């Protein structure tokens, strides 16, 4: 398991139990989403990258205020078209 390779040995059942507690909608707005965003921004900065782009589906309207609150600016909207033939 990757966690063990990174020095964090854990039983699969323990990891699954922890994950079950955090993706729930009740965990929203508690700061959890900020952790991976901060890590991505730090990773980019350490590599000399000056821009981070996030894609958020138009249907994920609950995520849009989150990104705007932490300083991201909406620069485009798009639509995906599909036709079954």
DORO-648033 format. One line per 3 residues: number of its first residue (from 1); for each residue x, y, z of N, C-alpha, C, O. Coordinates in Angstrom, 3 decimals. Atoms other than C-alpha are relative to their C-alpha. Layout:
<tilos>
NUM) X/Y/Z/X/Y/Z/X/Y/Z/X/Y/Z  ...;
</tilos>
This chain:
<tilos>
1) 0.845/-1.168/0.000/0.000/0.000/0.000/0.898/1.241/0.000/1.930/1.274/0.670  -0.792/-1.219/0.143/1.285/3.465/-0.895/0.286/0.661/1.351/1.386/1.167/1.571  -0.228/-0.615/-1.309/0.821/4.741/2.666/1.196/-0.628/0.711/2.012/0.080/1.301;
4) -1.122/0.689/-0.642/3.240/2.117/3.964/1.318/0.369/-0.671/2.328/0.559/0.007  -1.211/-0.371/0.726/5.764/2.958/1.234/0.452/1.408/0.360/1.643/1.715/0.312  -0.323/-1.373/-0.375/5.596/6.586/2.324/0.317/0.151/1.488/0.576/1.256/1.966;
7) -0.340/-0.031/-1.418/6.230/5.651/5.954/-1.189/0.137/0.932/-1.027/0.483/2.102  1.217/-0.082/-0.814/2.641/5.603/7.194/-0.755/-1.324/-0.061/-1.826/-1.401/-0.662  0.672/1.301/0.079/1.763/1.944/7.670/-1.390/0.059/0.629/-1.565/0.561/1.739;
10) 1.387/0.001/-0.470/-1.982/1.489/8.050/-0.712/-1.212/-0.561/-0.418/-1.675/-1.663  0.850/1.086/0.483/-4.474/-1.305/7.775/-1.016/0.577/-0.973/-1.502/1.691/-0.781  0.950/-0.456/1.006/-6.759/-1.023/4.763/-1.349/0.353/0.623/-1.974/1.338/0.229;
13) 1.296/-0.274/-0.637/-9.850/-1.185/6.981/0.022/1.323/0.767/-0.984/2.031/0.810  -0.120/-1.265/-0.731/-8.570/1.737/9.081/-0.039/1.178/-0.961/-0.672/2.195/-0.678  0.009/-1.064/0.999/-7.943/3.844/5.988/-1.409/0.180/-0.546/-1.881/1.310/-0.676;
16) 1.370/-0.066/0.518/-11.394/3.001/4.606/-0.927/0.664/1.009/-1.785/1.465/0.637  0.830/-0.598/-1.048/-12.981/3.935/7.922/0.211/1.502/0.084/-0.751/2.258/0.224  -0.291/-1.437/-0.045/-11.231/7.310/7.968/-0.580/0.721/-1.212/-1.120/1.820/-1.089;
19) 0.523/-0.629/1.212/-12.221/8.042/4.384/-1.525/0.097/0.022/-2.098/1.058/-0.492  1.464/-0.028/-0.088/-15.855/7.179/5.083/-0.491/1.189/0.813/-1.594/1.684/0.586  0.414/-1.111/-0.857/-15.959/9.933/7.684/0.200/1.371/-0.625/-0.451/2.326/-0.200;
22) -0.311/-1.347/0.472/-14.558/12.791/5.576/-0.679/0.439/-1.303/-0.915/1.642/-1.418  0.578/-0.555/1.230/-16.169/12.921/2.010/-1.447/0.413/0.148/-1.979/1.070/-0.747  1.409/-0.278/-0.210/-19.683/13.259/3.453/-0.294/1.496/-0.066/0.560/2.316/0.271;
25) 0.374/-1.416/0.107/-21.557/16.523/2.846/0.052/0.712/1.346/0.180/1.935/1.392  -0.087/-0.611/-1.326/-21.514/17.107/6.597/1.412/0.546/0.283/1.600/1.368/1.180  -1.380/-0.451/-0.197/-17.740/17.635/6.301/0.305/1.268/-0.787/1.415/1.793/-0.714;
28) -0.227/-1.213/0.789/-18.180/20.604/3.982/0.165/1.218/0.905/-0.386/1.293/2.003  -0.243/-1.283/-0.661/-17.001/24.037/5.045/0.720/-0.136/1.351/0.534/0.681/2.253  -0.779/0.152/-1.232/-14.685/22.711/7.744/1.497/0.142/-0.277/2.318/-0.105/0.606;
31) -1.400/-0.226/0.327/-11.434/23.475/5.920/0.702/-1.165/-0.660/1.870/-1.042/-1.029  -0.632/1.188/0.564/-10.763/20.011/4.538/0.425/0.203/-1.446/1.492/-0.267/-1.841  -0.332/-0.214/1.403/-10.817/21.118/0.889/1.209/0.883/-0.205/1.872/0.809/-1.240;
34) -1.129/-0.921/0.108/-8.195/23.737/1.537/1.337/-0.738/0.052/2.321/-0.263/-0.515  -1.255/0.739/-0.179/-5.551/21.122/2.431/0.610/-0.425/-1.338/1.776/-0.114/-1.579  -0.636/0.379/1.274/-5.030/19.625/-1.063/0.269/1.202/-0.911/1.228/1.186/-1.682;
37) -0.248/-1.198/0.808/-5.340/23.055/-2.702/1.291/0.665/0.455/2.120/1.035/-0.377  -1.243/-0.581/-0.522/-2.626/24.456/-0.429/1.214/-0.819/-0.435/2.241/-0.266/-0.831  -1.115/0.876/0.386/-0.430/21.438/-1.172/0.325/0.160/-1.480/1.496/0.201/-1.854;
40) -0.224/-0.173/1.434/-0.905/21.861/-4.930/0.652/1.343/-0.293/1.557/1.430/-1.123  -0.585/-1.326/0.205/-0.126/25.579/-4.749/1.459/0.029/0.449/2.306/0.622/-0.219  -1.380/0.040/-0.499/2.997/24.939/-2.691/0.886/-0.799/-0.955/2.012/-0.395/-1.246;
43) -0.738/0.830/0.950/4.113/22.175/-5.082/0.330/0.809/-1.241/1.465/0.780/-1.717  -0.210/-0.815/1.203/3.672/24.523/-8.056/1.034/1.091/0.259/1.941/1.299/-0.547  -0.909/-1.100/-0.333/5.475/27.398/-6.356/1.436/-0.485/0.128/2.359/0.185/-0.336;
46) -1.344/0.550/-0.173/8.453/25.218/-5.436/0.648/-0.354/-1.333/1.871/-0.470/-1.415  -0.512/0.341/1.321/8.818/24.352/-9.118/0.026/1.202/-0.944/0.234/1.055/-2.148  -0.067/-1.200/0.802/8.699/27.934/-10.305/-1.237/0.269/-0.841/-1.209/1.103/-1.746;
49) 1.253/-0.213/0.734/5.146/27.725/-11.590/-0.773/1.109/0.689/-0.845/1.148/1.917  0.636/-1.184/-0.560/3.169/30.904/-11.108/-1.516/0.016/-0.111/-2.167/0.927/0.400  1.443/0.043/0.188/-0.353/29.880/-12.065/-0.510/-1.407/0.273/0.083/-2.390/-0.170;
52) 0.696/1.269/-0.217/-2.654/27.119/-10.848/-1.384/0.153/-0.609/-2.086/1.126/-0.336  1.311/-0.015/0.646/-5.735/26.328/-12.923/-0.826/-1.149/0.565/-0.357/-2.283/0.660  0.910/1.004/-0.543/-8.697/24.487/-11.447/-1.208/-0.084/-0.917/-1.771/0.942/-1.298;
55) 1.226/0.188/0.771/-11.524/23.032/-13.484/-1.098/-0.470/0.948/-0.911/-1.400/1.733  1.136/0.363/-0.831/-14.896/22.860/-11.796/-1.238/-0.012/-0.881/-1.651/1.024/-1.402  1.168/0.153/0.856/-17.881/21.534/-13.693/-1.087/0.987/0.390/-1.321/1.229/1.574;
58) 1.049/-0.985/-0.247/-20.679/24.074/-14.054/-1.095/-0.565/0.911/-1.760/0.188/1.623  1.020/0.632/-0.837/-22.978/21.574/-12.329/0.432/-0.101/1.460/-0.405/-0.362/2.324  -0.514/0.062/-1.371/-20.758/21.610/-9.203/-0.058/1.376/0.643/0.949/1.892/1.128;
61) 0.154/-1.383/-0.456/-22.142/24.947/-8.106/0.436/0.215/1.445/0.789/1.333/1.819  -0.421/-0.160/-1.390/-21.302/24.272/-4.454/1.503/0.220/0.129/1.968/0.733/1.147  -1.451/-0.174/-0.072/-17.588/24.285/-5.271/0.445/1.383/-0.472/1.529/1.839/-0.108;
64) -0.408/-1.290/0.561/-17.553/27.625/-7.102/0.279/1.057/1.072/1.314/1.718/0.998  -0.311/-0.985/-1.055/-17.829/29.854/-3.993/1.270/-0.347/0.781/1.987/0.547/1.230  -1.214/0.434/-0.704/-15.069/27.793/-2.349/1.238/0.550/-0.701/2.092/1.173/-0.071;
67) -1.180/-0.451/0.734/-12.560/28.560/-5.086/0.090/1.524/-0.029/1.177/2.088/0.096  -0.010/-1.464/0.012/-13.590/32.204/-5.290/0.427/0.562/1.362/1.136/1.566/1.432  -0.340/-0.458/-1.354/-13.255/32.576/-1.513/1.501/-0.079/0.273/2.045/0.735/1.020;
70) -1.437/0.159/-0.259/-9.652/31.357/-1.587/0.856/0.666/-1.077/2.053/0.400/-1.181  -0.777/-0.844/0.889/-8.649/33.740/-4.357/0.030/-0.375/-1.472/0.674/0.313/-2.264  0.040/0.368/1.408/-9.330/31.941/-7.616/-1.037/0.848/-0.713/-2.080/1.177/-0.147;
73) 0.918/-0.801/0.802/-10.994/33.940/-10.370/-0.526/-0.830/-1.162/0.229/-1.530/-1.837  0.595/0.704/1.133/-13.408/32.494/-12.883/0.435/0.712/-1.267/0.210/1.914/-1.412  -0.489/-0.607/1.227/-11.866/33.087/-16.291/-0.727/-0.502/-1.239/-0.556/0.056/-2.322;
76) 0.722/0.525/1.157/-14.121/31.019/-18.543/-1.134/-0.905/0.467/-1.132/-1.415/1.588  1.024/1.027/-0.176/-17.208/28.913/-18.759/-0.041/-0.777/-1.299/0.331/-0.252/-2.349  0.049/0.798/1.223/-17.738/26.121/-21.225/-1.150/-0.993/0.079/-1.707/-1.266/1.142;
79) 1.024/1.029/0.107/-20.233/23.585/-22.398/0.598/-1.184/-0.754/1.429/-1.013/-1.646  -0.428/1.214/0.669/-19.633/20.018/-23.459/-1.195/-0.510/-0.778/-2.275/-0.694/-0.216  1.094/0.487/0.844/-21.738/18.795/-26.348/0.290/-1.438/-0.418/1.434/-1.807/-0.686;
82) -0.144/1.396/0.382/-22.362/15.161/-27.198/-1.238/-0.407/-0.778/-2.344/0.070/-0.522  1.117/0.529/0.768/-24.503/13.339/-29.692/0.245/-1.485/-0.235/1.288/-1.873/-0.762  -0.073/1.414/0.281/-25.130/9.628/-29.823/-0.432/-0.227/-1.445/-1.471/0.275/-1.877;
85) 0.360/0.265/1.401/-25.125/8.382/-33.408/-0.072/-1.489/-0.256/-0.361/-1.909/-1.376;
</tilos>
